[in-house]
Amino acid sequence: QVQLVESGGGLVQPGGSLRLSCAASGFIFSNYGMRWYRQAPGKERELVAGITNAGGSTNYADSVKGRFTISRDDAKNTVYLRMNVLKPEDTAVYYCNARRLMQNYWGQGTQVTVSS
């Protein structure tokens, strides 16, 4: 059974940091590109960051470049999103995604709220 379980969300003040984790099981994690998406209330889901299998390449939304870092640990079947200098507009539910060819898996999401 495929599972993607996000954790690490919460309430943080503007300028603060969080690290999200996504633990994967039920598939060969190292074969999959991994992505973080987010969806704010009333908005469409948007791609935040991605990392290829083997971690050879990463990409980021312009809005998070220089503040967020995606990484993966294939030994732990886990992908991370380090978020620094958080802003109120980063408030959203963050989703982990695994994709390979026609296979596309999603986690349930973790809430990140940036507020003073």
N, C-alpha and C positions, 0 to 999 in steps of 0.2 A: 504494500500500500504506500503510495507516494504521499509524503508529508513535507511541508515547509512551515516551520514554526518560527515566527518572528518574536523578538523580545527586545527590551531596552528602551522602549518608549516611556513617555511621562511628561510631566510639567517642568519647564525650565524657563528661567528668565532670559530676556534678550541679551545676546552676547555670550550666553552659556554654551555648553557642549553636551552631546549625547553620543553614545555608540550603540547602534542597532546591530542585532545579530539575527541570522536566519539559519536555523539548523535543518538540514535536509536529510531525508531518508527515503528508501524505497526505489532509488534509481542510482545510476552510476554518476555521482556528482561531478567528478572530474571531467566528464564528457560534455558538460552543459555550460553554455554561457549563462551568466547570472546577472540579474538587473534588480534595481530598486525603483519602484514607482511610488507616487503619492497622489492622494486625492483629497482636496480641500472641499468643504461644504459648498455645494452649488457649482462646483467646477468639474471638468473632465479629469480623468486620471492622466497623469503626465509622467514621462520617463525622467528619473532623477540621475541615475548613474548605471553604467553597465561595465562588466568585465568579462573578457573572453575565457573560454576554458584554458586552463594552464596559466591564466592571469597575464597573458602576453600583452594585452591591450585594454585600456580603459577609456570610457567616454563619459561626459558630464553635461547636464543641462547648463546653459549659460548662467542661469540664476544661482547656481551652486558652485560654479568653478572657483577654485581657490579656497573654498570653505569646507567642502565635503570630500571625503576620500573613501572609495570602495576598495575592498581587498577580500581575498578568499584564502581559506586554509583547507586544502583538499584532504589533508589527514584527518581533519575534524568534520568534514562535510558541512562547512559553515562559511557563509559570506557575511561580511560586515559592512556597515556604513558609519564612518566616523563623521560627525557633524559638528563643526566649530562655528563660532560667531553666529549663533542662531538668531533669526529674525522672526518677528510675528508672522510674516508671510510664509514662513516655513511650516506653520501649523497645518497639519493634515494627518490622514491615516497613511502610513507607509507600508507598502506591500513588497514582498519578495517574489521574484519571478525566475523560473528556470526554463530555458528554451533550447531545443535542439531539433532541427528539421521540423517535423510536424508535431512534435511534442511540446506542450506548453503548460507549465504548472504554476499555480499561485498559492501563496499563503493567505492567512485570514486577516493579516494586517495588525499593525500596532500604532496606537495613537501618540502623536507628538504634538504637544501644545506649548507654544512659546508666548509667554505672557508675564507681565510684571504684577 
